[in-house]
């Protein structure tokens, strides 16, 4: 193997690793987005549930 073919192989390996990492990074971003979205929804839901519970307690 001469120097040029070795370089080409190394570049191919690096490209493959970058592609794999992009997939992982995108998955991590999606997971973080879902968690953040659930957190945003979770806050108002907890407030609504607390209001309902306080109204029920107020009835008794």
PDB file of N, CA, C and O in Angstrom:
ATOM      1  N   UNK A   1       0.841  -1.195   0.000  1.00  0.00           N
ATOM      2  CA  UNK A   1       0.000   0.000   0.000  1.00  0.00           C
ATOM      3  C   UNK A   1       0.881   1.252   0.000  1.00  0.00           C
ATOM      4  O   UNK A   1       1.831   1.373   0.774  1.00  0.00           O
ATOM      5  N   UNK A   2       0.538   2.155  -0.874  1.00  0.00           N
ATOM      6  CA  UNK A   2       1.294   3.405  -0.850  1.00  0.00           C
ATOM      7  C   UNK A   2       0.587   4.423   0.046  1.00  0.00           C
ATOM      8  O   UNK A   2      -0.493   4.154   0.573  1.00  0.00           O
ATOM      9  N   UNK A   3       1.188   5.559   0.208  1.00  0.00           N
ATOM     10  CA  UNK A   3       0.718   6.582   1.147  1.00  0.00           C
ATOM     11  C   UNK A   3      -0.685   7.089   0.800  1.00  0.00           C
ATOM     12  O   UNK A   3      -1.507   7.310   1.689  1.00  0.00           O
ATOM     13  N   UNK A   4      -0.953   7.272  -0.500  1.00  0.00           N
ATOM     14  CA  UNK A   4      -2.242   7.840  -0.930  1.00  0.00           C
ATOM     15  C   UNK A   4      -3.398   6.896  -0.589  1.00  0.00           C
ATOM     16  O   UNK A   4      -4.429   7.343  -0.087  1.00  0.00           O
ATOM     17  N   UNK A   5      -3.238   5.604  -0.854  1.00  0.00           N
ATOM     18  CA  UNK A   5      -4.326   4.665  -0.559  1.00  0.00           C
ATOM     19  C   UNK A   5      -4.550   4.557   0.947  1.00  0.00           C
ATOM     20  O   UNK A   5      -5.688   4.403   1.391  1.00  0.00           O
ATOM     21  N   UNK A   6      -3.481   4.634   1.736  1.00  0.00           N
ATOM     22  CA  UNK A   6      -3.635   4.620   3.192  1.00  0.00           C
ATOM     23  C   UNK A   6      -4.449   5.830   3.642  1.00  0.00           C
ATOM     24  O   UNK A   6      -5.347   5.711   4.476  1.00  0.00           O
ATOM     25  N   UNK A   7      -4.126   6.996   3.082  1.00  0.00           N
ATOM     26  CA  UNK A   7      -4.860   8.220   3.431  1.00  0.00           C
ATOM     27  C   UNK A   7      -6.337   8.074   3.082  1.00  0.00           C
ATOM     28  O   UNK A   7      -7.208   8.452   3.865  1.00  0.00           O
ATOM     29  N   UNK A   8      -6.615   7.518   1.889  1.00  0.00           N
ATOM     30  CA  UNK A   8      -8.011   7.342   1.465  1.00  0.00           C
ATOM     31  C   UNK A   8      -8.761   6.433   2.439  1.00  0.00           C
ATOM     32  O   UNK A   8      -9.906   6.710   2.793  1.00  0.00           O
ATOM     33  N   UNK A   9      -8.113   5.349   2.870  1.00  0.00           N
ATOM     34  CA  UNK A   9      -8.752   4.435   3.818  1.00  0.00           C
ATOM     35  C   UNK A   9      -9.030   5.132   5.148  1.00  0.00           C
ATOM     36  O   UNK A   9     -10.102   4.974   5.731  1.00  0.00           O
ATOM     37  N   UNK A  10      -8.052   5.905   5.619  1.00  0.00           N
ATOM     38  CA  UNK A  10      -8.225   6.620   6.889  1.00  0.00           C
ATOM     39  C   UNK A  10      -9.381   7.609   6.779  1.00  0.00           C
ATOM     40  O   UNK A  10     -10.195   7.722   7.696  1.00  0.00           O
ATOM     41  N   UNK A  11      -9.455   8.329   5.648  1.00  0.00           N
ATOM     42  CA  UNK A  11     -10.534   9.306   5.443  1.00  0.00           C
ATOM     43  C   UNK A  11     -11.887   8.603   5.420  1.00  0.00           C
ATOM     44  O   UNK A  11     -12.855   9.107   5.990  1.00  0.00           O
ATOM     45  N   UNK A  12     -11.963   7.427   4.758  1.00  0.00           N
ATOM     46  CA  UNK A  12     -13.220   6.663   4.724  1.00  0.00           C
ATOM     47  C   UNK A  12     -13.650   6.275   6.134  1.00  0.00           C
ATOM     48  O   UNK A  12     -14.822   6.403   6.487  1.00  0.00           O
ATOM     49  N   UNK A  13     -12.689   5.796   6.947  1.00  0.00           N
ATOM     50  CA  UNK A  13     -13.009   5.396   8.319  1.00  0.00           C
ATOM     51  C   UNK A  13     -13.516   6.588   9.120  1.00  0.00           C
ATOM     52  O   UNK A  13     -14.486   6.475   9.870  1.00  0.00           O
ATOM     53  N   UNK A  14     -12.848   7.743   8.955  1.00  0.00           N
ATOM     54  CA  UNK A  14     -13.258   8.943   9.686  1.00  0.00           C
ATOM     55  C   UNK A  14     -14.670   9.347   9.270  1.00  0.00           C
ATOM     56  O   UNK A  14     -15.488   9.706  10.116  1.00  0.00           O
ATOM     57  N   UNK A  15     -14.961   9.289   7.951  1.00  0.00           N
ATOM     58  CA  UNK A  15     -16.299   9.653   7.463  1.00  0.00           C
ATOM     59  C   UNK A  15     -17.360   8.737   8.065  1.00  0.00           C
ATOM     60  O   UNK A  15     -18.428   9.200   8.468  1.00  0.00           O
ATOM     61  N   UNK A  16     -17.064   7.427   8.127  1.00  0.00           N
ATOM     62  CA  UNK A  16     -18.016   6.484   8.707  1.00  0.00           C
ATOM     63  C   UNK A  16     -18.264   6.806  10.173  1.00  0.00           C
ATOM     64  O   UNK A  16     -19.407   6.797  10.630  1.00  0.00           O
ATOM     65  N   UNK A  17     -17.185   7.093  10.918  1.00  0.00           N
ATOM     66  CA  UNK A  17     -17.339   7.407  12.339  1.00  0.00           C
ATOM     67  C   UNK A  17     -18.161   8.670  12.523  1.00  0.00           C
ATOM     68  O   UNK A  17     -19.010   8.735  13.412  1.00  0.00           O
ATOM     69  N   UNK A  18     -17.915   9.687  11.680  1.00  0.00           N
ATOM     70  CA  UNK A  18     -18.665  10.938  11.774  1.00  0.00           C
ATOM     71  C   UNK A  18     -20.143  10.679  11.501  1.00  0.00           C
ATOM     72  O   UNK A  18     -21.008  11.221  12.190  1.00  0.00           O
ATOM     73  N   UNK A  19     -20.438   9.843  10.486  1.00  0.00           N
ATOM     74  CA  UNK A  19     -21.840   9.518  10.176  1.00  0.00           C
ATOM     75  C   UNK A  19     -22.500   8.835  11.367  1.00  0.00           C
ATOM     76  O   UNK A  19     -23.627   9.168  11.736  1.00  0.00           O
ATOM     77  N   UNK A  20     -21.787   7.869  11.974  1.00  0.00           N
ATOM     78  CA  UNK A  20     -22.344   7.163  13.127  1.00  0.00           C
ATOM     79  C   UNK A  20     -22.568   8.131  14.282  1.00  0.00           C
ATOM     80  O   UNK A  20     -23.599   8.075  14.953  1.00  0.00           O
ATOM     81  N   UNK A  21     -21.602   9.019  14.515  1.00  0.00           N
ATOM     82  CA  UNK A  21     -21.729   9.978  15.612  1.00  0.00           C
ATOM     83  C   UNK A  21     -22.877  10.946  15.364  1.00  0.00           C
ATOM     84  O   UNK A  21     -23.584  11.321  16.299  1.00  0.00           O
ATOM     85  N   UNK A  22     -23.070  11.359  14.099  1.00  0.00           N
ATOM     86  CA  UNK A  22     -24.188  12.256  13.789  1.00  0.00           C
ATOM     87  C   UNK A  22     -25.498  11.586  14.173  1.00  0.00           C
ATOM     88  O   UNK A  22     -26.380  12.226  14.746  1.00  0.00           O
ATOM     89  N   UNK A  23     -25.631  10.311  13.864  1.00  0.00           N
ATOM     90  CA  UNK A  23     -26.840   9.574  14.225  1.00  0.00           C
ATOM     91  C   UNK A  23     -27.040   9.556  15.727  1.00  0.00           C
ATOM     92  O   UNK A  23     -28.150   9.763  16.217  1.00  0.00           O
ATOM     93  N   UNK A  24     -25.946   9.304  16.468  1.00  0.00           N
ATOM     94  CA  UNK A  24     -26.034   9.276  17.929  1.00  0.00           C
ATOM     95  C   UNK A  24     -26.401  10.649  18.462  1.00  0.00           C
ATOM     96  O   UNK A  24     -27.247  10.770  19.348  1.00  0.00           O
ATOM     97  N   UNK A  25     -25.761  11.694  17.921  1.00  0.00           N
ATOM     98  CA  UNK A  25     -26.024  13.060  18.384  1.00  0.00           C
ATOM     99  C   UNK A  25     -27.484  13.423  18.134  1.00  0.00           C
ATOM    100  O   UNK A  25     -28.140  14.016  18.991  1.00  0.00           O
ATOM    101  N   UNK A  26     -27.993  13.061  16.943  1.00  0.00           N
ATOM    102  CA  UNK A  26     -29.393  13.363  16.612  1.00  0.00           C
ATOM    103  C   UNK A  26     -30.323  12.628  17.575  1.00  0.00           C
ATOM    104  O   UNK A  26     -31.307  13.197  18.050  1.00  0.00           O
ATOM    105  N   UNK A  27     -30.009  11.352  17.864  1.00  0.00           N
ATOM    106  CA  UNK A  27     -30.837  10.590  18.806  1.00  0.00           C
ATOM    107  C   UNK A  27     -30.830  11.231  20.179  1.00  0.00           C
ATOM    108  O   UNK A  27     -31.873  11.338  20.826  1.00  0.00           O
ATOM    109  N   UNK A  28     -29.642  11.665  20.633  1.00  0.00           N
ATOM    110  CA  UNK A  28     -29.539  12.303  21.948  1.00  0.00           C
ATOM    111  C   UNK A  28     -30.353  13.590  21.971  1.00  0.00           C
ATOM    112  O   UNK A  28     -31.046  13.872  22.949  1.00  0.00           O
ATOM    113  N   UNK A  29     -30.269  14.382  20.880  1.00  0.00           N
ATOM    114  CA  UNK A  29     -31.032  15.636  20.809  1.00  0.00           C
ATOM    115  C   UNK A  29     -32.530  15.359  20.843  1.00  0.00           C
ATOM    116  O   UNK A  29     -33.282  16.076  21.504  1.00  0.00           O
ATOM    117  N   UNK A  30     -32.970  14.308  20.124  1.00  0.00           N
ATOM    118  CA  UNK A  30     -34.394  13.963  20.109  1.00  0.00           C
ATOM    119  C   UNK A  30     -34.843  13.567  21.509  1.00  0.00           C
ATOM    120  O   UNK A  30     -35.899  13.999  21.969  1.00  0.00           O
ATOM    121  N   UNK A  31     -34.039  12.741  22.192  1.00  0.00           N
ATOM    122  CA  UNK A  31     -34.390  12.304  23.545  1.00  0.00           C
ATOM    123  C   UNK A  31     -34.475  13.503  24.481  1.00  0.00           C
ATOM    124  O   UNK A  31     -35.413  13.611  25.272  1.00  0.00           O
ATOM    125  N   UNK A  32     -33.489  14.414  24.393  1.00  0.00           N
ATOM    126  CA  UNK A  32     -33.501  15.613  25.240  1.00  0.00           C
ATOM    127  C   UNK A  32     -34.728  16.468  24.937  1.00  0.00           C
ATOM    128  O   UNK A  32     -35.354  17.002  25.852  1.00  0.00           O
ATOM    129  N   UNK A  33     -35.073  16.599  23.664  1.00  0.00           N
ATOM    130  CA  UNK A  33     -36.251  17.370  23.276  1.00  0.00           C
ATOM    131  C   UNK A  33     -37.520  16.768  23.848  1.00  0.00           C
ATOM    132  O   UNK A  33     -38.388  17.491  24.337  1.00  0.00           O
ATOM    133  N   UNK A  34     -37.632  15.450  23.788  1.00  0.00           N
ATOM    134  CA  UNK A  34     -38.821  14.773  24.320  1.00  0.00           C
ATOM    135  C   UNK A  34     -38.913  14.983  25.829  1.00  0.00           C
ATOM    136  O   UNK A  34     -39.985  15.274  26.359  1.00  0.00           O
ATOM    137  N   UNK A  35     -37.772  14.831  26.520  1.00  0.00           N
ATOM    138  CA  UNK A  35     -37.762  15.014  27.975  1.00  0.00           C
ATOM    139  C   UNK A  35     -38.165  16.444  28.325  1.00  0.00           C
ATOM    140  O   UNK A  35     -38.958  16.661  29.241  1.00  0.00           O
ATOM    141  N   UNK A  36     -37.614  17.426  27.590  1.00  0.00           N
ATOM    142  CA  UNK A  36     -37.932  18.833  27.846  1.00  0.00           C
ATOM    143  C   UNK A  36     -39.416  19.098  27.592  1.00  0.00           C
ATOM    144  O   UNK A  36     -40.068  19.805  28.360  1.00  0.00           O
ATOM    145  N   UNK A  37     -39.948  18.518  26.498  1.00  0.00           N
ATOM    146  CA  UNK A  37     -41.361  18.682  26.151  1.00  0.00           C
ATOM    147  C   UNK A  37     -42.251  18.106  27.248  1.00  0.00           C
ATOM    148  O   UNK A  37     -43.231  18.729  27.655  1.00  0.00           O
ATOM    149  N   UNK A  38     -41.899  16.908  27.724  1.00  0.00           N
ATOM    150  CA  UNK A  38     -42.669  16.272  28.804  1.00  0.00           C
ATOM    151  C   UNK A  38     -42.610  17.148  30.052  1.00  0.00           C
ATOM    152  O   UNK A  38     -43.610  17.305  30.754  1.00  0.00           O
ATOM    153  N   UNK A  39     -41.425  17.723  30.329  1.00  0.00           N
ATOM    154  CA  UNK A  39     -41.276  18.597  31.500  1.00  0.00           C
ATOM    155  C   UNK A  39     -42.177  19.823  31.367  1.00  0.00           C
ATOM    156  O   UNK A  39     -42.834  20.225  32.327  1.00  0.00           O
ATOM    157  N   UNK A  40     -42.204  20.419  30.161  1.00  0.00           N
ATOM    158  CA  UNK A  40     -43.041  21.604  29.935  1.00  0.00           C
ATOM    159  C   UNK A  40     -44.521  21.271  30.116  1.00  0.00           C
ATOM    160  O   UNK A  40     -45.272  22.055  30.696  1.00  0.00           O
ATOM    161  N   UNK A  41     -44.938  20.097  29.614  1.00  0.00           N
ATOM    162  CA  UNK A  41     -46.339  19.688  29.750  1.00  0.00           C
ATOM    163  C   UNK A  41     -46.626  19.334  31.210  1.00  0.00           C
ATOM    164  O   UNK A  41     -47.697  19.643  31.733  1.00  0.00           O
ATOM    165  N   UNK A  42     -45.668  18.690  31.853  1.00  0.00           N
ATOM    166  CA  UNK A  42     -45.819  18.174  33.213  1.00  0.00           C
ATOM    167  C   UNK A  42     -46.139  19.292  34.211  1.00  0.00           C
ATOM    168  O   UNK A  42     -46.979  19.114  35.092  1.00  0.00           O
ATOM    169  N   UNK A  43     -45.473  20.440  34.075  1.00  0.00           N
ATOM    170  CA  UNK A  43     -45.687  21.547  35.020  1.00  0.00           C
ATOM    171  C   UNK A  43     -47.147  22.009  35.052  1.00  0.00           C
ATOM    172  O   UNK A  43     -47.748  22.010  36.126  1.00  0.00           O
ATOM    173  N   UNK A  44     -47.747  22.403  33.908  1.00  0.00           N
ATOM    174  CA  UNK A  44     -49.159  22.832  33.949  1.00  0.00           C
ATOM    175  C   UNK A  44     -50.096  21.725  34.414  1.00  0.00           C
ATOM    176  O   UNK A  44     -51.080  21.993  35.103  1.00  0.00           O
ATOM    177  N   UNK A  45     -49.795  20.474  34.041  1.00  0.00           N
ATOM    178  CA  UNK A  45     -50.657  19.355  34.440  1.00  0.00           C
ATOM    179  C   UNK A  45     -50.665  19.234  35.958  1.00  0.00           C
ATOM    180  O   UNK A  45     -51.719  19.036  36.562  1.00  0.00           O
ATOM    181  N   UNK A  46     -49.482  19.353  36.581  1.00  0.00           N
ATOM    182  CA  UNK A  46     -49.401  19.270  38.042  1.00  0.00           C
ATOM    183  C   UNK A  46     -50.205  20.404  38.672  1.00  0.00           C
ATOM    184  O   UNK A  46     -50.919  20.191  39.652  1.00  0.00           O
ATOM    185  N   UNK A  47     -50.090  21.616  38.108  1.00  0.00           N
ATOM    186  CA  UNK A  47     -50.849  22.758  38.633  1.00  0.00           C
ATOM    187  C   UNK A  47     -52.351  22.504  38.526  1.00  0.00           C
ATOM    188  O   UNK A  47     -53.099  22.773  39.466  1.00  0.00           O
ATOM    189  N   UNK A  48     -52.789  21.986  37.379  1.00  0.00           N
ATOM    190  CA  UNK A  48     -54.215  21.715  37.162  1.00  0.00           C
ATOM    191  C   UNK A  48     -54.709  20.669  38.159  1.00  0.00           C
ATOM    192  O   UNK A  48     -55.781  20.818  38.746  1.00  0.00           O
ATOM    193  N   UNK A  49     -53.918  19.606  38.347  1.00  0.00           N
ATOM    194  CA  UNK A  49     -54.307  18.544  39.287  1.00  0.00           C
ATOM    195  C   UNK A  49     -54.404  19.106  40.700  1.00  0.00           C
ATOM    196  O   UNK A  49     -55.335  18.784  41.438  1.00  0.00           O
ATOM    197  N   UNK A  50     -53.433  19.952  41.080  1.00  0.00           N
ATOM    198  CA  UNK A  50     -53.469  20.554  42.422  1.00  0.00           C
ATOM    199  C   UNK A  50     -54.708  21.429  42.595  1.00  0.00           C
ATOM    200  O   UNK A  50     -55.328  21.414  43.658  1.00  0.00           O
ATOM    201  N   UNK A  51     -55.077  22.191  41.561  1.00  0.00           N
ATOM    202  CA  UNK A  51     -56.281  23.034  41.633  1.00  0.00           C
ATOM    203  C   UNK A  51     -57.528  22.174  41.799  1.00  0.00           C
ATOM    204  O   UNK A  51     -58.410  22.493  42.596  1.00  0.00           O
ATOM    205  N   UNK A  52     -57.594  21.074  41.034  1.00  0.00           N
ATOM    206  CA  UNK A  52     -58.755  20.174  41.119  1.00  0.00           C
ATOM    207  C   UNK A  52     -58.843  19.575  42.517  1.00  0.00           C
ATOM    208  O   UNK A  52     -59.924  19.503  43.100  1.00  0.00           O
ATOM    209  N   UNK A  53     -57.687  19.140  43.059  1.00  0.00           N
ATOM    210  CA  UNK A  53     -57.674  18.544  44.403  1.00  0.00           C
ATOM    211  C   UNK A  53     -58.123  19.572  45.437  1.00  0.00           C
ATOM    212  O   UNK A  53     -58.887  19.248  46.346  1.00  0.00           O
ATOM    213  N   UNK A  54     -57.646  20.816  45.297  1.00  0.00           N
ATOM    214  CA  UNK A  54     -58.042  21.852  46.269  1.00  0.00           C
ATOM    215  C   UNK A  54     -59.538  22.154  46.150  1.00  0.00           C
ATOM    216  O   UNK A  54     -60.188  22.428  47.159  1.00  0.00           O
ATOM    217  N   UNK A  55     -60.095  22.110  44.936  1.00  0.00           N
ATOM    218  CA  UNK A  55     -61.538  22.331  44.758  1.00  0.00           C
ATOM    219  C   UNK A  55     -62.330  21.202  45.404  1.00  0.00           C
ATOM    220  O   UNK A  55     -63.351  21.437  46.049  1.00  0.00           O
ATOM    221  N   UNK A  56     -61.844  19.964  45.225  1.00  0.00           N
ATOM    222  CA  UNK A  56     -62.531  18.807  45.824  1.00  0.00           C
ATOM    223  C   UNK A  56     -62.483  18.920  47.346  1.00  0.00           C
ATOM    224  O   UNK A  56     -63.480  18.669  48.023  1.00  0.00           O
ATOM    225  N   UNK A  57     -61.307  19.304  47.886  1.00  0.00           N
ATOM    226  CA  UNK A  57     -61.187  19.485  49.341  1.00  0.00           C
ATOM    227  C   UNK A  57     -62.109  20.606  49.813  1.00  0.00           C
ATOM    228  O   UNK A  57     -62.673  20.535  50.905  1.00  0.00           O
ATOM    229  N   UNK A  58     -62.260  21.641  48.986  1.00  0.00           N
ATOM    230  CA  UNK A  58     -63.135  22.761  49.340  1.00  0.00           C
ATOM    231  C   UNK A  58     -64.601  22.335  49.420  1.00  0.00           C
ATOM    232  O   UNK A  58     -65.378  22.939  50.159  1.00  0.00           O
ATOM    233  N   UNK A  59     -64.983  21.309  48.672  1.00  0.00           N
ATOM    234  CA  UNK A  59     -66.371  20.846  48.677  1.00  0.00           C
ATOM    235  C   UNK A  59     -66.722  20.157  49.985  1.00  0.00           C
ATOM    236  O   UNK A  59     -67.879  20.186  50.406  1.00  0.00           O
ATOM    237  N   UNK A  60     -65.744  19.538  50.632  1.00  0.00           N
ATOM    238  CA  UNK A  60     -66.039  18.764  51.849  1.00  0.00           C
ATOM    239  C   UNK A  60     -65.917  19.610  53.087  1.00  0.00           C
ATOM    240  O   UNK A  60     -66.131  19.117  54.194  1.00  0.00           O
TER     241      UNK A  60
END
